[in-house]
Amino acid sequence: HVDGGAFIEPPNFKFHDAYFSVVCDCGLLVHFEEIGDKYSGEAEYEAIKWAVDNIGERPLKITSDCLTAICWAKKQTKASKARGLKPLNLSGITIEYKHQNHKLLIYALLQ
């Protein structure tokens, strides 16, 4: 399960201090990383990318609650190209949308 996000607050409402995390099915935190001042969708994409690049087990199922990141992982769009994000090699990998996936990650971080 992957999740990412970034903070946004007044007065400028700009995304900052982005982060992502990866959790295994058993609820253990596999990876957490702070990635700078990026849009939250980029953080979600980076979580998917980290799982694809660092988890060698195939077949692999990745769940995410960000349709934008899932789309960017599968194909290039104008927005992903502008951010320098490329489609990922998803051989042996399925990515599924899971509503409120972040709740699994919050639970893992609290353990």
Secondary structure as GFF3:
##gff-version 3
##sequence-region A 1 111
A	DSSP	beta_strand	2	7	.	.	.	ID=ss1
A	DSSP	beta_strand	16	23	.	.	.	ID=ss2
A	DSSP	beta_strand	29	36	.	.	.	ID=ss3
A	DSSP	alpha_helix	40	54	.	.	.	ID=ss4
A	DSSP	beta_strand	60	64	.	.	.	ID=ss5
A	DSSP	alpha_helix	67	74	.	.	.	ID=ss6
A	DSSP	alpha_helix	78	82	.	.	.	ID=ss7
A	DSSP	beta_strand	93	97	.	.	.	ID=ss8
A	DSSP	alpha_helix	102	110	.	.	.	ID=ss9
###
